[in-house]
C-alpha cells in the first residue's frame, strides 16, 4: 500500500543529485578580479594584450591566483581587494597611456570561485542583484526635444526629395526649430505641395501664410505623431543600451523605463563607475561617403599636400590615410540589420548590411552614377572615424543589401556587426543620478538575508519536530530539499537574486511546510477515526493532495499576476515565489511520501506511527501513535 516503485526513488535520487550539483557553485563565493576588454572595435584581445598584462603585473610585483583569456576579455583574479586595486592601476598605465583615447577598458569585477568541473557542467551561481552584490546605478534623462528636432530634420530632407520627384518648384525649404518652412511662388504650387504632404507625410500638419507675393507653408509634427516619436526614441535608446551592455558581457543588467523620459540602468558587480559610463556611451554608427579622387586628395593621402576643401582625412585599418568628401550619402539610420558572414568567392569574413527602402533607393542611384569610383564606408565610435573599407564600385547595387569586406578577422566582423546593430542613440541622454553600492554593503545584505532564511528554517523545523515527532523530521528534511531545489533551479536559470527574492525564499518556507501540516493532520484524523497506521498514511496523503493543489494554484495565480504586471523588486519577488511553489509541490508531497514509505512502508504489521499526540475527541484517549 505504502511502497514506491524503484523508478520513483530513482527520480528522487537524480533530482537530489542535480540539485546538489547546481546549488554547489553558490557556496564558493567570488574573488576580486580585473577585467580588460577592448575599448574600440578594431582593438583585439589577443596574446600580445595578455603579454602586456602579465608584464605589467610582474613589474608591479603583484601575485595573481589565475589569469584567463577569451575572445572578449582578459580576466585576472586576486586574493584580496587591495591587490585588485593596485593591479588595476598598473594595468591601466601599461595599456592606456592616453586617457583621452583608450584602446582598452580596464575595470574591476567579481568572478565566481567555482571549480572547473562545475563550470564544465555549466553549473554557475545565481546572479546577485545590485542590493546584494553591489554595483552602479544610473538614472538617465532622454532629451526629447532633440529627438523631435532630429525627426523634423529627417522629414525636411524627405520632403525636399518628394517635391523634386513630383516636379514641384519651390523657393526654398528650411527647418526652423521643430517646424518645416516651404516658400512657394503661386497658388498652384501651394496646392501641389499640400497634395504631396497629404499623400506622403501623414505625420505633418500644415498652415499657410502670405509671404510677399507668394506663400509660406509651415509644417509641424502632429501631437499624436510627436508622442509616437518620443516613445520610439525612448524604446530605441533602451534597445541600444541593451545591445551594448548585454553583448559586452555585463551579467544581468537592469535597463527599464521610468516615467515618460527617463531610463534606469543598474549594473550589478561593476564597481568602476568610469567603466559603466564607457559602456553606456559606447555606440557606433556608419557613414557612407565618396572618396575624393582629385590630384590634391592623392597628395594629401601621402602626406605631401593639404586636405582639399570639402574633404576630410581618415585612417583605414592598416593606418593608411583616405581622403573622403564631407557629403554623407547614407548613415547608420538607414540600416535595418547588420550580420557577420563570409564572402562566397574568397571566403573572407564580411559584414552584411540590410538597408531600408529609402537607403536602398539612394544607394542604387549613387552606385549607378559613380561606377569605377571608390566609395568609403566609415565607422564612427566615440567621435572617431575609421575607414572600414573603400572599394571600387564595379556596377549598380540594388536590392538594399550591401556587403562590407576589408581584411577583417571573424571576430572583427562580429564586433563591427554588433556595433552597427546597436546603432546610435535616437536622442541624447544625460546622467542625472549616479550611485555606487559597494560590495561591503552587498555582503552585509547577503548576511542578513541568509540569517533570516536560516533562522526561519530552524524555527519551523524545531516546531515540526516537537509537534509531529518523526513525521516532523520527515517534513523538515522535505523542507530542506525544497530549499535545495529552489536554489538549484534559480542557479540553472541564472536568475538574479535580490533582497525581495530572499524575502520570497523565507515566505516559501512557510508556504511549503503548510502542505506537510495538512498531510500530517490528515493522517492524524484517519488515526482518530480508527484506521490502521498503514491505511491512515495512505489516506492522509491521498486526501490532502486536493487541498494542497488548490491552495498552491491560487498562490501561483497571484505570483503570475505579480510577474506579469510587476517590475523591479516586485518581479524579483514573484520569480522566487512562483518557482518556490513548484519545488514545494515536489518536496512536500512526492519526496516526503518517499521518506515515509521508505521508513514505514515495508512494515507489514505496523501498529503505531510517530506523529505526535493524537487525541480522540469523544473519549479523550490517545489513539495509536508514538
N, C-alpha and C positions, 0 to 999 in steps of 0.2 A: 504493500500500500504506500509506504513512505520510502521508496527507493528510487534513486535517479539511475537511468541507464549510463553506461560508460561514456557515451558521446556527450552527455550534458556536463559531466565532470571534466571532460577534455576541453569543452568550451570555456569553463570556468578557469582552468589552468592556463589556457592560452591567453585569455583576457587578462589574468593577473600578470603573466609574463610580459605581455605587450605593454600593459600599464606601468609596470615597474621600469622597463627599459626607457619608455618615453618620459617618465617622471624624473629619472636619474639626473639628466642634464641640469635641472633646476637647483640641484644641491651643490654643484661645483663652483658656482659664483662667477664673477667676471674679473678679468685682470686689466689694469690700465694699459693703454696702448697708444701709439702714434700712428696715424694713417696718412699715407702720401698718395695723392691722386693727381691726375692731370689737370692743369689749370687752363689748358686750351685744347682745342680739338686736334691739333696737329702734334701734340706732345705725347710721346709714348711712355708707357710704364714697362720698361724692358730691363735687361741685365745691366745695362750701363747705369740706369737710375738706381737699381738695387746696390750696385757697387759704390755709388756716391753716398748712399745712406749708410752703408757699412763703414766706409772710410770716415764719415763724419762722427759716427758713434765711437769708433776706435780712437780717433783723435781727441774726443772729449773724455775718454776713459769710462764710458758708461756700459755696464754689462747688460745683456738682453737675455730674456728667457726663451724667446722664439722670434724668428723673422720669417714671414711668409709673403709670397707674391702671387698675384693672379693677374688676369688681363686688365682689371680695373684699378688696382691699387697695390701698395706695399703696406703691410701691417707689421709693426714691431711691438712685441709685448715686453712689459717690465714688471718687476716685483713690487714696486711702490710708486705712488703718485709723484714723489719728489724726483725720481729718476725719469718718470714720464715727462714732467715739465722741463727738466734740463735737456732731455733728448729732443723735445720739440724745438727748443731754441737752437740747438746745434744743427739739426737737420734743416731748419728754416734758413740759417745762414749759409749752409752749403748749397742748397737747391734754389733758393730765391734771393739772389744778390740784389735784384732791383724790385723793391716792394710795389712799384707802380706798374710793373709788367711781370706778374708772377707766372712762371711756366708750370709750377706745381702748387698744389694746395696741401699744406701740412696742417693736420688737425688732430685734436685729442679725441680718443674714442675709448670704448669699453668693449672687450671681447670675451666670449664665453671660454671658461677653462675646461670644457668638456673634453674627455679623452677622444682620440682619433677614431677608435672603434665605434663610439656612439655617433660621431659625426658621419662616418661611413654608412651608418644605418639611417641617416637623415633624422636623427634624434637631436633636437635642439631645445633650448629653454624657451619658456614663454617670453614674448616681448613684454617689457615693462613700460608703463606709461610715464608721462612726464612727472607725475606726482610721486612715483616710486623710484625711477631711475635717475631723475634729474635731466636737464637738457635746456633748450632755449624755446622761448615763446615770443612770437611776434604778432602784432596787430598792424595790418596794412590798410591804408586808405587809398582807394582807387579814385583817380582823377576823372570823374565822369564828364565834366565839360570838355576835357581833352579827347575823350572817346567820341563825343558828338562832333567836335571840330574835325577829327580825323575822318569821320564818316562823311561830313559835308565836303571835305577836300576830295574824297573819292568820288562823290556824286557830281562834283563840279567837272572833273575830268570825263566822267561817263556822259554827262550832258553835252559837253563840247564835242565828243565823238559822235553822239547820236544826231546832233544838229548838222554836223558835217556830212554824215551818211544820208540824211534826208534833204541835203542841199538847201538848208535854211540859213540865209545870210544874216549875220548879226553884227553889232558894232562892238562887241566885247563881252566876255564872260569872266567874272571875278568872284572870289569868295570874300565876304565881308562879315567877319565874326563867324556866326553859325547860320549864315544865310548866303544864298547864291544870287548874284545880281546879273541880269542879262539885259543889255541895251539893244533896242530894236528900232529900226528906222520908220516902219509904217504899220498900219493896222493888219495888213495881210500877213506880214512876217510874225506879228504878235499872235495872230490866230494859229499859224502853223506851229509856233513854239509851244503854245498851250496844248495843242493836239499831241505833240511829242511827249510833253510832261504827263498828260493824262494817260497815254498809251503805255509808256515805258517807265515812268517814275511814280509809282503809286504811293511811295512814302513821302512825296513832296506836296506841299500846298503853296499856291502862288497868288500873289496880289500884284496888280498893275498900277502904275502911277505915271503921269505925263513927265517927260524928260526933254525939255526944249521942244524941238519939232517932232521928236519921236516918243518912244515909250521906254519905261524901265520896269522889267518884270523881276519881282523879288520872290524867290522860292525858299521856303523853310521846311524843316522836317516836321511832320505831323506829331502831335503829342504822343499818340499811341506808338508810332514808329520810333520816337525818341526813347520811350521806355523800353522798347524792344532792343534798341541799340545798346542801351546801358546794361540791360540784363545779359545780352550776349557778350558784352565786354567783360563783365564780371565772371561769367562762366568760362570765357576763353582764358582769362588770367588764371583762374583756378586750374583749368586743364593744363596750361603751360607750367604752372608750379608743380602739379602732379607729375607731369612728364619729366621735368628736370630732377625733382627730388627722388621720385620712385626709381628711376632708371640709373641714378647715380649711387644707389645703394644705401640710402638712409632708411633704417628699419622702421616700419610702421609710423610714418608721419601722420599728423592730423592736419588736414587742409580743408577748411569749411567756411562757408559764407556766414557773416554776422551782420544783420541789418541789410540795408539796401546797397551800401557801397564799401563794405569792409570785409576783409578776409583774415581769418585767424590761422596761423601756421605754428604747429608745435613739432619740434624735432627731438624726440627722446634720445638720450645718450650722447648728444652733441654738446660738449662743454665749451666749444670755441665759438663765440658769437661772430667773429670775423669769417669763420668757415661757413656758418649758417647764412650770413649775408651774401657771401660769394655764391652759394647755391641758389639763393632766391634771385639774385641779379644776373645769373649766367644764362642768357638766352642768345640765340644766334638767328640771323636772317640772311637771306640770299638776295643778291642783286645781279642782274644780267646786263652787261654793257658791251658796247663795241670797242674793239682795240683800235687805238689811233695808229694808222699805218703811214703817217706822214714822215718825211725825212727828219724833221725836228724831233719827232717822237722816237725814231730809231736812235738818234744821237743821245736822247735823254735816257734810253734804256741802257746804253753802255756807260753812262755817266759822263759823257763828254759834252753834253748840252743841257739846257734848261728844259723843264717840262713845258710843253706848249700851252697857250691859253685855252681854257675849256677842257683840259685833260688833267688826270691825276696819276700818281705813280704808286703802284702796289707791288709787293713781292709775291712770287709763287712759292710752292712748297720746297723748291730747290734753292730758294734765295735769289732767283733771277728777277730782275725788275720787269714789270709790264706796264706800259702806258695805256690807260683806258680813258675813254671820253666820259665826261661828267654826266651826260644824259643817261638816265636809268631807263632801260627798256622794260624790264619786269622786276618785281620784288617778291619776297617770300610770301606776301599776302595772296599772290596768285597760285600758291601751291595748295593742293588738296591732300597730297601724300608724298612721302619720301621713304624708299625702302632700299636696303643694300642688295646687291645682286652680282652677277658675273656677265661679262661680255661673251656673246655667243660665238664670236670668231676667235679671239685670243685668250678667252677665259680669265681676263684680268678683273679684279674687283671693281664694281661700279656703284654709283648711286642713281637709282631710277626715280625720276620725278614725274608727278602727275599734275598737270595744270588745270585750273578751272576754265570755263568756256571763254571768258574774256582773255585770260592769259594765253590760251591755245590760239585764239584768233590773232593776237598781237605777235606771238612767236612765229606763226606761219607767215605773216606779212613781212616781218623783219628778215627771216631766213631767205625768203624769196627774193628780196631786194638786195641782199648782201652776199650772194654766192661768191666763194673764193676769198672771202674776207674772214678775219678772226673775230670770234666772239668770246668775251671773258666772263666766266662765272665766278663771282666774288662772294666769299663767305665772311660775314661780319660778326665778330664776337667781342664783347666788351669794347665796342667802338673801334676796333682794329680790323682792317680788311685784309684778306689773304686771297690770292687768285688760286682757286682750286684747279681750274683747267682753262685753257684758252685755245680751243680747237678751231680749225678752219671749217667754215660752212661749205659743205660739198653739194647740198641740194636743199630744196624746200622741205621743212619739217612740219608736218601737220598731225592732227590727232591728239595733241596735248600731252604727249609722252616724250620726255627728254631723258637722255642717258648721260651721266657725267662720269668720265674716267680720266685718270691722270696719274698713273703710277702710285695708286693708293694700295695700302695693305687691306686685308679683310677687316681688321679692327678699325682702321681709319674710315673705311666706307660705312661701317656700322655706326661709328661715333658721329660722322657727318650726317647720316640719315636721322639719327636721334635728335641732333641739334635742330635740324630743319623741321622735323615733325613737331618738336616742342614749340618752334616758332617764336615770334616776338610777342610782347605783351600788347593786348588790344588797347590798353590805356596805361599811362604811367601810374606807379604806386609809390607811396611814401610810408615808411615805417613810423607809426605814431606811438607805438608802445613796444618796449623791448624788455624782456625779463629772463634772467638766467636762474634756474633752480639747480643748486649744487648737488653733487652726489651724496654728500653727508646728510642733507635734509631728506633725500630719497631713501637713504639707508635707514634713517630714523622712522620714516613712514612704513617701510617694509617690516621693520622690527615690531612696530605697534600692531600692524595688520596681522603679522604672523602670530603674535601673542594672543590677539583677540580670537583668531580661529583655533589656536591650540587650546586655550583655556575653555573656550566654548565646547570643544570636542571632549575635553577631560570632564567637564561638569555633566554633560549629557551621558557620557559613558559611565561615570560613577553612579548617577541616578539609576540608569537602566540595570546595572549590575546588582544594586541593592534591592531594587523593586522587583525585578524579574529573574534574579539569580542567574542560572546558566543560560536561559533564553536571553537575558540581558547581555550576557557575554557575547552570545552569537550576534545580537543586534549591534553591539559596539564594534565587533570585527567587521560586520557588514558596513557600518558607518565609515570605518577606516578605509575599506575597499572603495566606497563611494568617493571619498576624498581623493584616493589614489587615481581612480578612473577619471575624475573631473580634471585633475591637474594634467593627466596624460593626454586627454582629448584637447585641452587648451594648448598644450605644447605641440601636438601633432598639427593642429590648425594654425599654429603660430599666431594665436590671438594675442591681443595686447591686454595685459592685466593692469588695472588701475585701482585706486583706493575704493571706489564704488564696487569694483569687481570683487575685491577682498571682502567687502561688506556682504555681497551676494553669496560668497562662499560660506560665511558664518550663518546666513539665513538658510542656505541649502542644508546645512547640518540639522537644523531644527525641523525642516520640512521632511528630510529623508528619514529621520528617526520616527516621525509620525506614522509612517507606514508600518514600521515594526511594532509600534504601540498598538495599532489596530489589529495586527496579526496576533500579538500576544494576548490581547483582551478577548479576541475571538476564541482562541484556544482555551482560555480560562472559562468562557461562557459554556463551551462544549463540556468541559470537565464538571462544571456546576450542574449541567443537565444530566450528568451520569454517564457520559460517553467514555469509552475506554481511551487510554492515553494515545494510542496509535490513531484511533478514529478522530479524536479531538484535534490532533496535529493536522491530519488531512483536511478535516472540515474547516479548521481555523484558517488555513492558507487559502483554500478554495473560496470560502465565503467572504473573506476580507478583500479578495482581489478586485471585485467590482467597485467597492467603496474606494480603494486606493486608486484605481484607474480614474474614477470620476473626479476625485479631488486633485489629482495631478493634471488632468486635462484642463480643468478650469484654471489652475495656476499657470499652465502652459499658454493658454489663450491670453491671459493678462501679460505674460512675458513677451509673447509675439507682438502684442499691441505696442508695448514699450519699445521693442526692437524696430518695429515698422515706423513709428512716429517720433521716437525719441532721437536725441543726438548727444554727442559728447559723453559726459558721465552717465547719463540715463541709459544710453545704448550699451556702454560697457557693463553696467549692472545687468541689463537684460540678457546679454550674451551668456554670462556666467549663470544667471538664473535659469535660462532655458536648458542649457547643457546639464546643469545640476539636476534638473527634474528627470532628464533622460537617464543619467547614470544612477540616480536613486532608484528608479524602477528596476534596473538590473540588480543592484546590490541588495536592496531591501527585500525583494521578492525572490528572484532567481537564486542569488548567491546565498542568502540566509537560509533558504529552504534546503539548499545543498548541504550546508553545515548541519542543520537539524537532522536531515536524512542520514548523513554520514554517522552522526552520533547515536541516534535512536532507531533509525530505520531497520537495522539488522537484528534488533532485539525483539524476538517473536513473542515472548511473554513479558512485555513491558507493563509494569504495574504503576509506576509513578514517573512524573517528569518534574524537573527543577524549573518551575516558572513562578515561584513566589507563593504567597498565601492565597488560597482560593476558598472563600467563604461561601457556604450555601445560604442563600437569602432566607430560606424558610426555617431552618433549624439552627443556624449559626455554627454548624460543624464545619470542619475543614475537609475539602474534597481531596482526591488523590493528587498529591503534589509533594515535592520535597522542599 
